[in-house]
Amino acid sequence: MQLADGPISAADFDRLRRIRAAEPERIADALATRQTRELLTGDDRLFIVAADHPARGALGVGSDPLAMADRYDLLQRLAAALERPGVDGVLGTPDIIEDLAVLGLLDGRIAVGSMNRGGLRGATFEMDDRFTAYDVDALVAARLDFAKLLVRINLADDGTAATLAASADAVTAAAAARLPIMIEPFMSVWKDERIVNDLSTEAVITSVAVASGLGVSSAYSWLKLPVVDDMAAVMAATTLPTLLLGGDPAPGAAPGAVYDAWGSAIGLPGVKGLVVGRTLLYPEHNDVAAAVDQAASIVH
């Protein structure tokens, strides 16, 4: 399901490849000179498009296991999303963020750097989610606006201990650098040799409690949480600013159900916006602009 066309020209892609091969120092220059903005403006809400899935080996969308494999198609979809009004920024690993910077697509946008991708999808070591992407020093050097980490808590897997310790260190470093950090926690279990996140209200509340206490300071901590049955109870469990994650639509869900869920939760105290990826970048109708506009109307 490729996008028929997009805002990025063939000449733009030629330039990107040339810089990567012959002038890699210009990548840092693009980040150093990009136009930044305040984190919160206007209505104090954020709408972030997420594209950090590929680095975990999670390339599938719906029935297509390689939907996100075509980097050029993904970049076109990101460009189409970022040019829509109401989109505040993008979340990605260094390869994605650097492509977008060179293409000039980060000016005036919030850039969120993904930190941990070591727990590859489907791996026997998936719970040992080592930090293999950005660290705080690199995020600050690149002038990015926000850090993000995923922390899956599996009480039956020893790998969780190392992941929790590394996550706490990252939160501590971010607080010292005064860099906002987005923590995405889940209570997780092994089921049929794969990791499954528990999306019950009780499990999400438990994950919030653990994530909120990571690091020596929570001053710069944010949460990134799924929308579950009783979001009022979830939001009563924390004073940290929270962004709702998109997730994939449930099989057989009614059209628009995911948008209805976002709309019902967006007005709760502490909810500051949305972070959504595949649902908007690869919508069933393949109209990225329409999907993004619908979500933006909920946030803003």
Secondary structure, DSSP 8 states (H G I E B T S, - for coil): ---S--SS-HHHHHHHHHHHHH-THHHHHHHHHS----SS-TTT-EEEEE--SGGGT---BTTBTTTT--HHHHHHHHHHHHTSTT--EEEE-HHHHHHHHHTT--TTSEEEEE----S-TT-TTTTS----S--HHHHHHTT-SEEEEEEEE-TT-THHHHHHHHHHHHHHHHHHHT--EEEEEEEEEEETTEEEE--SHHHHHHHHHHHHT-SS--TTEEEEE---TTHHHHHTT--S-EEEE-----TT--TTHHHHHHHHHTTSTTEEEEEE-HHHHS-TT--HHHHHHHHHHHH-
